[in-house]
Amino acid sequence: MHLEFTPEALLAQLGYTITDQTLKQINTIIKNTRKFDVFSAHIPSFNDALAVEKGFIAMSNSQDYLKIKCNEDISADNLSAFTTLVKHWADKYKLELKKVDNKNTYYILGQN
């Protein structure tokens, strides 16, 4: 079964208030992300899994992509688990990620 999230549902799942601005931003991100509809249904569960390792998915303020990020005060164990989880998810859904230099942040560019 294939579920497709509406922009409003995705915003709510990621903890955003639904406003004209956030709707505009998420719609731009969806259009900019290759094959977004193929993996979008898995974003909420991945966000929940990231939370265990002090990570989360958010809309980027500087790029038209979703980003995967962890808290700055993360422990070495959590950081290792966070990195492993991100790699596993990217491999499983054949996603191209762009790592931000010197940060534990990745942009979700889309599916290969």
C-alpha positions as CSV (number, residue, x, y, z in Angstrom):
1,M,0.0,0.0,0.0
2,H,1.4,3.4,-1.0
3,L,0.5,6.4,1.1
4,E,1.1,9.9,0.0
5,F,1.3,12.7,2.5
6,T,-0.3,16.0,1.8
7,P,1.9,19.0,2.5
8,E,-0.3,19.9,5.5
9,A,0.0,16.4,6.9
10,L,3.8,16.4,6.5
11,L,4.1,19.8,8.2
12,A,2.0,18.6,11.1
13,Q,4.1,15.3,11.4
14,L,7.3,17.4,11.5
15,G,5.9,19.7,14.2
16,Y,5.3,22.8,12.1
17,T,2.4,25.2,12.4
18,I,0.5,25.3,9.1
19,T,0.7,28.8,7.7
20,D,0.8,30.3,4.2
21,Q,4.6,30.6,4.6
22,T,5.2,27.0,5.8
23,L,2.9,25.6,3.1
24,K,4.8,27.6,0.5
25,Q,8.1,26.4,1.8
26,I,7.1,22.7,2.0
27,N,5.6,22.8,-1.5
28,T,8.8,24.3,-2.9
29,I,10.8,21.6,-1.1
30,I,8.5,18.8,-2.5
31,K,8.9,20.2,-6.1
32,N,12.7,20.5,-5.6
33,T,13.3,17.0,-4.2
34,R,13.6,14.2,-6.8
35,K,11.0,11.5,-6.6
36,F,9.7,12.9,-3.3
37,D,6.4,11.0,-3.5
38,V,8.3,7.7,-3.6
39,F,9.7,8.0,-0.1
40,S,7.7,10.7,1.6
41,A,5.4,8.3,3.5
42,H,8.5,7.1,5.4
43,I,9.6,10.5,6.6
44,P,7.5,10.6,9.8
45,S,8.7,7.2,11.0
46,F,12.3,8.1,10.2
47,N,11.9,11.4,12.1
48,D,10.6,9.3,15.1
49,A,13.6,7.0,14.9
50,L,16.0,10.0,14.7
51,A,14.5,11.5,17.9
52,V,15.8,8.5,19.9
53,E,19.3,9.5,18.8
54,K,18.6,13.3,19.4
55,G,18.1,13.9,15.7
56,F,15.2,15.3,13.6
57,I,14.0,16.3,10.1
58,A,13.3,19.9,9.4
59,M,12.8,22.4,6.6
60,S,16.0,24.2,5.7
61,N,16.1,28.0,5.8
62,S,18.9,28.2,3.4
63,Q,18.2,25.4,0.9
64,D,15.0,24.2,-0.8
65,Y,15.3,20.8,0.8
66,L,14.4,18.9,4.0
67,K,17.4,18.5,6.3
68,I,18.4,15.7,8.7
69,K,20.1,17.2,11.7
70,C,21.1,16.3,15.2
71,N,21.4,18.4,18.4
72,E,24.7,20.0,18.8
73,D,25.2,18.6,22.4
74,I,24.9,15.0,21.2
75,S,27.1,12.3,22.8
76,A,29.6,10.3,20.8
77,D,27.4,7.2,21.2
78,N,24.3,9.1,19.9
79,L,26.3,10.6,17.1
80,S,27.5,7.2,15.9
81,A,24.0,5.8,16.1
82,F,22.6,8.9,14.4
83,T,25.1,8.6,11.5
84,T,24.4,4.9,11.1
85,L,20.7,5.5,11.1
86,V,21.0,8.2,8.4
87,K,23.2,6.0,6.2
88,H,20.8,3.0,6.6
89,W,17.8,5.1,5.7
90,A,19.5,6.7,2.7
91,D,20.7,3.3,1.4
92,K,17.3,1.6,2.0
93,Y,15.4,4.3,0.0
94,K,18.2,5.0,-2.5
95,L,18.4,8.6,-1.4
96,E,21.1,11.1,-2.3
97,L,22.1,13.2,0.7
98,K,24.4,16.2,0.8
99,K,26.4,16.5,4.0
100,V,27.0,20.0,5.3
101,D,30.7,20.6,6.0
102,N,31.7,20.4,9.6
103,K,28.2,19.7,10.8
104,N,26.0,16.7,11.5
105,T,23.5,17.9,9.0
106,Y,22.4,16.3,5.7
107,Y,20.1,17.7,3.0
108,I,17.7,15.2,1.3
109,L,18.2,15.9,-2.4
110,G,16.0,13.1,-3.5
111,Q,15.9,9.5,-4.7
112,N,18.6,8.3,-7.2
